[in-house]
Amino acid sequence: MATRFGYFLIADITGYTQYLSVSELDHAQQTLTALLNLLIEHTKPPLIISRLAGDAVISYGLREGFLSGQVFIEMIEDTYVSFRRLLELMVRNTTCPCNACRNIGSLDLKFFVHYGEFAVQRLDAHDELVGSDVNMVHRLTKNHVTEATGLKAYTLYTRAAIEQLGLADEVDQFTALEETYEHLPPVQVFIQDMHPVWEAKRDALQVMIGPEDELYRLETEIAAPREAVWNYFVQPEHFNVLLGGDRTAIVQRKRGRVAVGSVYQCFHGDSYITNTVVGWHPFDDFVVQFLVPTPLAGAICQVEIRLEETDLGTRFAEIIGKSTGPLLARMTADAGMKARQDHIRELVATFKKHIEDDQSVRSRSALPTELPISPSEIATAARSALAEVPQASLGISSS
C-alpha cells in the first residue's frame, strides 16, 4: 500500500454512559443516531470519512490541497456549535420524563487532530487507515486532559498538526500538555476549550445587509464545496482576484485569524482601499465596510459575501449595500457603485473561474471516492456504542 501524508480527525461524543438505564436504551439510541448524523453531515471535503467507531466519526484528509489552518479550526468550531444547538433543540422539544431524555444536555463532544503518515486499505464498508500515526491519534483519545484541566469538551491538537496547519499564533490561547504512552516518546498536545466557542457563537450578533439596505446583488454558482470557497477568503493572493487589485494584504488578524476588526488592504499602485471586517460568520457570510473614494468624502459602503450550499456546490452572492453618511456624499457614492456594477460582475465571474480552476488542480491528488454511510450503519454504530456501557451504569447486576 502506498503511504501518504495528511490529517486525522476524530469527533467523539461523550457523556451518555452516565445516565442510562435498561428501559431507556431505545431513546438513548435515537439521540445518539441523530448526533452521529450531524457529525457526518459536517464532515466536508477535503475531509473524507474513514469509518464510524461507535460514538465517534473518524475522518482524514491529504496534505495536498488541504484547508488553511484557520478554516480547519472554523470547521471544527462550526461542528461543535451545531452539535450544541441540536442538543438545545432536543432538550426544548422533549416531553419524555426518562433520564435518557431529561439528561440529553449532559452530552458533549471532543475532537482529536493529528498529522502524519498513513496508508488507506479499502474494505467492504469503509476505508481503514493504517500506520503508526493512525495508532497515535487513537491512543490520544485516552488521555489526561480532563484530569489535568477539568475540560470535558475540547479539541486536542498534536504539535505535528499545529506546525503543519501553521497555527503557531493560536497556541498561546491553548493549554499545553504532554501525554505519554508505553513504548512511545512523550507527545506534546495543545488543548482548545470548546465551551467559550459555544458561548461566543451563541450570543454573537448576526451582521448582515437587509433587503431594504441593498443597492444591488450579484450571484453565481461555484462548483466547489462551501467550506472550500470560504478557504479562499482567508488567503489574500486568492481573495485579490475578487477585489481586482494589484495585490491584497490582510492585516490586524486576531490570534492569526481573519476576524471582526481585521482589514483587507486592496492596493492599486501605491494607494489602497481599506476594507474592514465588521461581520464574520463561517461558513455563511461576512461583511466588510470601506470609505467610498469619491470627491464628496464621508460615505461608507458595506459589502456582504454570502454563501449557500447547493446540490452542485455553492451559491455565491456579493451584496452591495446602500451607502451611509451625508446625503450628497452617499448619493454620489451609490451612483459610483452602480456605475461599477458591470465591472464587479466581471470580477465575480473571474473569481468563480479562479476557484474552479484551482479546485481542478487540487483534485489531481484527490482522496479515494467516499463510501456512503447508510442509516443502518449509523444505527449499528449507535447500538455498538451503547453496548459498551458498563452494566453497573445500566442498573444490571453482574451476578
C-alpha positions as CSV (number, residue, x, y, z in Angstrom):
1,M,0.0,0.0,0.0
2,A,1.3,3.5,-0.9
3,T,1.7,5.8,2.0
4,R,0.5,9.4,2.1
5,F,0.8,12.4,4.5
6,G,-2.3,14.1,5.8
7,Y,-4.5,14.9,8.7
8,F,-6.6,12.7,11.0
9,L,-9.8,14.0,12.8
10,I,-11.8,12.1,15.4
11,A,-15.1,13.6,16.6
12,D,-16.1,11.7,19.8
13,I,-19.4,12.1,21.6
14,T,-19.1,11.7,25.3
15,G,-21.3,11.7,28.4
16,Y,-24.1,9.3,27.6
17,T,-22.8,6.5,29.7
18,Q,-23.6,8.5,32.8
19,Y,-27.4,8.4,32.8
20,L,-28.7,5.3,31.0
21,S,-30.8,2.6,32.4
22,V,-32.2,-0.6,30.8
23,S,-35.6,0.9,29.9
24,E,-34.0,3.9,28.3
25,L,-31.7,2.3,25.7
26,D,-34.1,2.9,22.8
27,H,-34.4,6.6,23.5
28,A,-30.6,6.9,24.0
29,Q,-30.0,5.2,20.7
30,Q,-32.3,7.6,18.9
31,T,-30.4,10.5,20.4
32,L,-27.0,9.1,19.6
33,T,-28.1,8.3,16.0
34,A,-29.3,11.9,15.5
35,L,-26.0,13.3,16.8
36,L,-23.9,10.9,14.6
37,N,-25.9,12.1,11.6
38,L,-25.0,15.7,12.4
39,L,-21.3,14.9,12.7
40,I,-21.4,13.0,9.3
41,E,-23.2,16.0,7.7
42,H,-20.5,18.4,9.0
43,T,-17.6,16.3,7.7
44,K,-17.0,18.0,4.4
45,P,-14.3,17.9,1.7
46,P,-11.4,17.8,1.7
47,L,-12.1,15.5,4.7
48,I,-13.4,12.1,3.9
49,I,-15.0,9.7,6.5
50,S,-13.0,6.6,7.1
51,R,-15.5,4.9,9.4
52,L,-17.8,5.1,12.4
53,A,-16.5,3.7,15.6
54,G,-19.4,3.5,18.0
55,D,-19.9,7.1,19.3
56,A,-17.1,8.5,17.1
57,V,-16.7,9.7,13.5
58,I,-13.1,9.1,12.1
59,S,-12.1,11.1,9.0
60,Y,-8.9,12.1,7.2
61,G,-7.6,14.5,4.6
62,L,-4.5,14.7,2.4
63,R,-1.8,17.3,2.9
64,E,-2.1,18.3,-0.7
65,G,-4.9,20.8,-1.3
66,F,-6.0,20.8,2.4
67,L,-7.7,23.7,4.1
68,S,-5.8,26.6,5.7
69,G,-5.3,26.3,9.5
70,Q,-7.9,29.0,10.2
71,V,-10.6,27.4,8.1
72,F,-10.0,23.9,9.6
73,I,-10.4,25.3,13.1
74,E,-13.5,27.2,12.0
75,M,-14.9,23.9,10.6
76,I,-14.4,22.2,13.9
77,E,-15.9,25.1,15.8
78,D,-18.9,25.2,13.5
79,T,-19.4,21.5,14.0
80,Y,-19.3,22.0,17.8
81,V,-21.7,24.9,17.8
82,S,-24.2,22.9,15.6
83,F,-23.9,20.0,18.0
84,R,-24.7,22.2,20.9
85,R,-27.6,23.8,19.1
86,L,-29.1,20.4,18.3
87,L,-28.7,19.4,21.9
88,E,-30.6,22.5,23.0
89,L,-33.3,21.8,20.4
90,M,-33.7,18.3,21.7
91,V,-33.9,19.5,25.3
92,R,-36.6,22.1,24.4
93,N,-38.7,19.6,22.4
94,T,-38.6,16.5,24.6
95,T,-41.6,15.8,26.9
96,C,-40.3,12.3,27.8
97,P,-39.6,12.0,31.6
98,C,-37.0,9.3,31.3
99,N,-33.4,10.0,32.4
100,A,-32.0,9.5,28.9
101,C,-34.2,12.3,27.5
102,R,-34.1,14.6,30.6
103,N,-30.3,14.5,30.6
104,I,-29.6,15.0,26.9
105,G,-28.0,18.3,27.8
106,S,-25.2,16.5,29.6
107,L,-23.8,15.1,26.4
108,D,-20.8,16.8,24.9
109,L,-18.2,16.5,22.1
110,K,-14.4,16.2,21.8
111,F,-12.1,16.4,18.8
112,F,-8.7,14.9,18.2
113,V,-6.4,16.2,15.4
114,H,-3.1,14.8,14.3
115,Y,-0.9,15.0,11.2
116,G,1.3,12.2,9.9
117,E,1.9,9.4,7.5
118,F,-0.7,6.7,6.7
119,A,-2.0,4.3,4.1
120,V,-5.6,3.5,3.2
121,Q,-6.8,0.0,2.9
122,R,-10.3,-0.2,1.3
123,L,-12.5,-2.7,3.0
124,D,-16.1,-3.6,2.1
125,A,-17.8,-0.9,4.1
126,H,-15.2,1.7,4.8
127,D,-11.6,2.9,4.4
128,E,-9.3,1.5,7.1
129,L,-6.4,3.8,7.9
130,V,-3.2,2.1,8.9
131,G,0.2,3.3,10.2
132,S,1.9,4.4,13.4
133,D,0.5,7.9,13.2
134,V,-3.0,6.4,12.9
135,N,-2.4,4.4,16.1
136,M,-1.2,7.6,17.8
137,V,-4.4,9.6,17.2
138,H,-6.4,6.7,18.5
139,R,-4.2,6.4,21.6
140,L,-4.7,10.1,22.2
141,T,-8.4,9.6,22.8
142,K,-7.3,8.0,26.1
143,N,-5.6,10.9,27.8
144,H,-5.3,13.0,31.0
145,V,-6.9,16.2,29.6
146,T,-10.0,16.2,31.9
147,E,-7.9,15.2,34.9
148,A,-5.4,18.0,34.3
149,T,-7.7,20.8,33.1
150,G,-11.3,19.9,34.1
151,L,-12.4,20.3,30.5
152,K,-14.9,17.9,29.1
153,A,-15.4,19.5,25.7
154,Y,-12.2,20.3,23.8
155,T,-10.1,19.9,20.7
156,L,-6.8,18.2,21.1
157,Y,-4.1,19.1,18.6
158,T,-0.8,17.4,18.4
159,R,2.3,19.6,17.9
160,A,2.7,17.9,14.4
161,A,-0.8,19.2,13.5
162,I,-0.2,22.7,14.9
163,E,3.0,23.1,12.9
164,Q,1.7,21.7,9.6
165,L,-1.5,23.8,9.8
166,G,0.5,26.9,10.6
167,L,-1.3,27.6,13.9
168,A,1.6,28.9,16.0
169,D,-0.4,32.1,16.7
170,E,-3.2,30.0,18.2
171,V,-1.0,28.1,20.7
172,D,-0.9,30.9,23.3
173,Q,-4.7,30.5,23.6
174,F,-4.5,26.8,24.2
175,T,-3.4,24.7,27.1
176,A,-0.1,22.8,26.5
177,L,0.1,19.3,28.0
178,E,2.3,16.2,27.5
179,E,0.9,12.7,27.1
180,T,2.9,9.5,27.5
181,Y,2.2,6.1,26.2
182,E,4.1,2.8,26.6
183,H,6.9,2.3,24.0
184,L,6.4,5.8,22.6
185,P,8.2,9.1,23.2
186,P,6.2,11.8,25.0
187,V,3.6,13.6,22.8
188,Q,3.1,17.3,23.2
189,V,-0.5,18.4,22.7
190,F,-2.4,21.7,22.8
191,I,-6.0,21.8,24.1
192,Q,-8.7,24.2,23.0
193,D,-11.6,24.6,25.4
194,M,-14.8,24.4,23.2
195,H,-17.3,25.9,25.8
196,P,-16.1,29.5,25.2
197,V,-16.5,28.9,21.5
198,W,-20.1,27.9,22.0
199,E,-20.9,30.8,24.3
200,A,-19.4,33.3,21.9
201,K,-21.2,32.0,18.9
202,R,-24.5,31.5,20.7
203,D,-24.5,35.2,21.8
204,A,-22.9,36.8,18.7
205,L,-25.0,39.3,16.7
206,Q,-25.5,38.4,13.1
207,V,-24.3,41.4,10.9
208,M,-26.0,41.2,7.6
209,I,-27.2,43.6,4.9
210,G,-31.1,43.5,4.9
211,P,-33.2,43.6,1.8
212,E,-34.1,47.3,2.4
213,D,-30.4,48.3,2.6
214,E,-29.3,46.5,-0.7
215,L,-28.1,48.6,-3.6
216,Y,-27.8,45.5,-5.7
217,R,-26.5,41.9,-5.6
218,L,-24.6,39.7,-8.0
219,E,-24.9,35.9,-7.8
220,T,-23.3,32.9,-9.3
221,E,-22.9,29.2,-8.6
222,I,-19.4,27.8,-7.9
223,A,-18.6,24.1,-8.4
224,A,-16.9,23.7,-5.1
225,P,-18.0,22.9,-1.5
226,R,-18.9,25.9,0.6
227,E,-16.0,25.3,3.1
228,A,-13.6,25.2,0.1
229,V,-14.9,28.5,-1.2
230,W,-14.6,30.1,2.3
231,N,-11.0,28.9,2.3
232,Y,-10.2,31.4,-0.5
233,F,-11.4,34.3,1.7
234,V,-8.5,34.0,4.2
235,Q,-5.8,33.8,1.6
236,P,-5.0,37.3,0.2
237,E,-3.5,36.1,-3.0
238,H,-6.8,34.4,-3.9
239,F,-9.2,37.0,-2.5
240,N,-7.4,39.7,-4.5
241,V,-9.0,38.1,-7.6
242,L,-12.4,39.2,-6.3
243,L,-11.2,42.6,-5.3
244,G,-9.4,43.2,-8.6
245,G,-6.4,45.0,-7.1
246,D,-2.8,44.8,-7.9
247,R,-2.4,42.9,-4.7
248,T,-4.2,42.5,-1.4
249,A,-2.8,42.2,2.2
250,I,-4.7,41.1,5.3
251,V,-3.7,43.0,8.4
252,Q,-4.8,43.1,12.0
253,R,-5.6,39.4,12.2
254,K,-6.8,38.2,15.6
255,R,-4.6,35.5,17.0
256,G,-3.6,34.8,13.5
257,R,-7.1,34.6,12.1
258,V,-9.2,36.8,9.9
259,A,-12.0,38.0,12.1
260,V,-14.1,41.1,13.0
261,G,-11.7,44.0,13.1
262,S,-9.3,42.5,10.5
263,V,-8.6,44.6,7.4
264,Y,-8.2,43.7,3.7
265,Q,-6.0,46.3,2.1
266,C,-6.6,46.3,-1.6
267,F,-3.7,48.0,-3.4
268,H,-3.9,49.9,-6.6
269,G,-0.5,51.2,-7.4
270,D,0.9,53.0,-4.3
271,S,-2.6,53.6,-2.7
272,Y,-5.0,51.1,-1.2
273,I,-8.6,50.9,-0.1
274,T,-9.2,49.7,3.5
275,N,-11.9,47.0,3.8
276,T,-12.6,46.4,7.5
277,V,-14.4,43.2,8.5
278,V,-17.5,44.0,10.6
279,G,-19.2,40.6,10.4
280,W,-17.6,37.1,10.2
281,H,-19.8,34.1,10.3
282,P,-18.1,30.9,8.9
283,F,-19.3,29.4,6.5
284,D,-22.3,31.6,5.8
285,D,-21.3,35.1,5.2
286,F,-19.0,38.0,6.1
287,V,-19.4,41.8,5.8
288,V,-16.7,44.5,5.1
289,Q,-17.1,48.2,5.1
290,F,-15.0,50.9,3.5
291,L,-14.9,54.6,2.9
292,V,-16.0,55.2,-0.7
293,P,-13.3,57.1,-2.7
294,T,-15.4,59.9,-4.2
295,P,-14.9,63.7,-4.4
296,L,-17.5,64.2,-1.7
297,A,-16.0,62.3,1.3
298,G,-17.8,60.8,4.2
299,A,-19.8,58.0,2.5
300,I,-19.3,54.4,3.9
301,C,-20.3,51.3,2.0
302,Q,-20.8,47.8,3.2
303,V,-20.4,44.7,1.1
304,E,-21.5,41.3,2.1
305,I,-20.4,37.9,0.7
306,R,-23.0,35.3,1.3
307,L,-22.6,31.5,0.7
308,E,-25.3,28.9,0.4
309,E,-24.8,25.1,-0.1
310,T,-26.4,23.7,-3.2
311,D,-26.5,20.3,-4.9
312,L,-23.9,21.4,-7.4
313,G,-21.6,23.3,-5.0
314,T,-22.1,26.8,-3.6
315,R,-24.3,29.7,-4.4
316,F,-22.2,32.8,-4.1
317,A,-23.8,36.2,-3.6
318,E,-22.0,39.6,-3.4
319,I,-24.4,42.1,-1.9
320,I,-23.6,45.8,-2.3
321,G,-25.2,47.9,0.4
322,K,-26.6,51.4,0.1
323,S,-24.0,53.9,1.4
324,T,-24.4,55.8,4.7
325,G,-23.2,59.3,5.5
326,P,-24.1,62.8,4.4
327,L,-26.8,63.0,1.8
328,L,-24.8,64.3,-1.1
329,A,-21.8,62.0,-0.3
330,R,-23.9,58.9,-0.2
331,M,-25.9,59.8,-3.4
332,T,-22.5,60.3,-5.2
333,A,-21.2,57.0,-3.7
334,D,-24.3,55.0,-4.7
335,A,-24.1,56.4,-8.2
336,G,-20.5,55.4,-8.4
337,M,-21.1,51.9,-7.1
338,K,-23.9,51.4,-9.6
339,A,-21.6,52.5,-12.4
340,R,-19.2,49.8,-11.4
341,Q,-21.8,47.0,-11.4
342,D,-20.7,45.5,-14.7
343,H,-17.0,45.6,-13.6
344,I,-17.9,43.9,-10.3
345,R,-19.9,41.3,-12.2
346,E,-16.8,40.5,-14.2
347,L,-14.7,40.2,-11.1
348,V,-17.3,37.7,-9.6
349,A,-17.1,35.7,-12.8
350,T,-13.3,35.7,-12.7
351,F,-13.3,34.7,-9.1
352,K,-15.7,31.8,-9.9
353,K,-13.4,30.6,-12.6
354,H,-10.3,31.0,-10.5
355,I,-11.8,28.8,-7.7
356,E,-13.0,26.1,-10.1
357,D,-9.6,26.0,-11.9
358,D,-7.8,25.8,-8.6
359,Q,-10.1,23.1,-7.3
360,S,-9.5,21.1,-10.5
361,V,-5.7,21.2,-9.9
362,R,-6.2,20.2,-6.2
363,S,-8.4,17.3,-7.3
364,R,-5.5,15.6,-9.1
365,S,-4.3,14.5,-5.7
366,A,-7.8,13.7,-4.6
367,L,-8.8,11.3,-1.9
368,P,-10.5,8.0,-2.7
369,T,-14.2,8.2,-3.6
370,E,-16.1,8.4,-0.3
371,L,-18.2,5.4,0.5
372,P,-21.7,6.4,1.5
373,I,-22.7,5.6,5.1
374,S,-26.2,4.1,5.3
375,P,-28.8,4.8,8.0
376,S,-28.4,1.1,9.1
377,E,-24.6,1.6,9.6
378,I,-25.3,4.7,11.8
379,A,-27.9,2.8,13.8
380,T,-25.4,-0.1,14.2
381,A,-22.7,2.3,15.4
382,A,-25.1,3.8,18.0
383,R,-26.0,0.4,19.2
384,S,-22.4,-0.7,19.5
385,A,-21.6,2.4,21.5
386,L,-24.4,1.7,23.9
387,A,-23.5,-1.9,24.2
388,E,-20.1,-0.9,25.6
389,V,-21.8,1.0,28.5
390,P,-20.7,-0.7,31.8
391,Q,-23.5,-2.9,33.2
392,A,-23.4,-1.1,36.5
393,S,-24.4,2.2,34.8
394,L,-27.4,0.4,33.3
395,G,-28.6,-0.9,36.6
396,I,-27.8,-4.5,35.6
397,S,-26.5,-7.0,38.1
398,S,-23.3,-8.8,37.1
399,S,-24.2,-11.8,39.1
